[in-house]
Amino acid sequence: MMVRPVFEKHEMEQLLHMVHHVYGYDFSEYSKASLNRRIQKFMHDKGLMDSKSLIQLLAGDRLSFQFFLETVTVNVTEMFRDPSFYKCLRQQVIPILATYPQINIWHAGCATGEEVYSLCILLHEAGLLHRCRIYATDISPANLEIAKSGVLPLHHMREYTANYHESGGVLDFSDYYTAHYDKVLINKQIRERVVFLQHNLVTDHSFNEFQLILCRNVMIYFNKQLQNKVLKLFYESLSPLGFLALGMKESLLFSEIKSKMSAFESAVKIYRKKNK
Ligand SMILES: C[S@@+](CC[C@H](N)C(=O)[O-])C[C@H]1O[C@@H](n2cnc3c(N)ncnc32)[C@H](O)[C@@H]1O
């Protein structure tokens, strides 16, 4: 059995410095506990025993770095994840969005697209999708390529169908995709209002004003300081009375934007920007 290497603080600093310097990605404000676990997983998968060999490999090999990026950023996702959240979007948020002539939505940290296509299905069922411009962003180019393709593994569909119905969906979920061998392709009609863009929440700025921003299960990997900075970016990017949706384990109550936001439905972490 392979012995897991122990990562010292200075080794972590050396590694993060190299990654920032060579590839431009700044992970210094990611939570160290989670970073450590992910880095150890990468080292285990690659059979690396110490930080020196890890740094050497990554500094000289862009392909290995891409794989490292995918491991470190965690891209676990699913369609209609947390059905009660989608139920709230469907029943309470979307009827308010329907009052706007045009609806701008930012899905930050969209991973491989499952969440954004879930939202598109809700908007389609509400007859609003054609009025929406949906920007789905992620730090990882590999995730964005998969997301753009609209291709998902068939074996998840049973679970996603159950999630869809639990979130209040009453139609035949299989009408939203075409199955081919072990994959499915989400219908073009559901995908066509989404623009996928690479965007790093650590370093990049806002690019529009939005009525709804979703960033779920992304900031959980950041330290509090970085969470606060990203929450301020979202606040600045929201239109007055715009909605912000966070993951079930995330919150803005510790942050500088707390007093400028109201809890719209705190059980599912949906907040609303106060009117000035
Ligand atoms: C656990 S997934 C969450 C996916 C989806 N939002 C969900 O809840 O199912 C976290 C995603 O955040 C992305 N991510 C991590 N750091 C990021 C950053 N600095 N900027 C933008 N996206 C980031 C990862 O690439 C990954 O796709």
The ligand as an ORCA input file, in Angstrom:
! r2SCAN-3c Opt
* xyz 0 1
  C     -18.316     21.399     -6.609
  S     -18.450     22.204     -8.178
  C     -20.058     22.936     -8.027
  C     -20.812     22.838     -9.314
  C     -22.250     23.353     -9.272
  N     -22.310     24.765     -8.985
  C     -23.085     22.574     -8.302
  O     -23.352     23.076     -7.197
  O     -23.489     21.458     -8.607
  C     -17.330     23.586     -7.979
  C     -17.022     24.281     -9.305
  O     -16.388     25.528     -9.011
  C     -15.382     25.750     -9.969
  N     -14.405     26.697     -9.406
  C     -13.474     26.463     -8.444
  N     -12.741     27.570     -8.247
  C     -13.230     28.530     -9.083
  C     -12.889     29.876     -9.337
  N     -11.887     30.467     -8.708
  N     -13.600     30.556    -10.277
  C     -14.619     29.954    -10.956
  N     -14.979     28.673    -10.763
  C     -14.302     27.964     -9.827
  C     -14.808     24.349    -10.217
  O     -14.096     24.272    -11.426
  C     -16.070     23.501    -10.186
  O     -16.592     23.373    -11.467
*
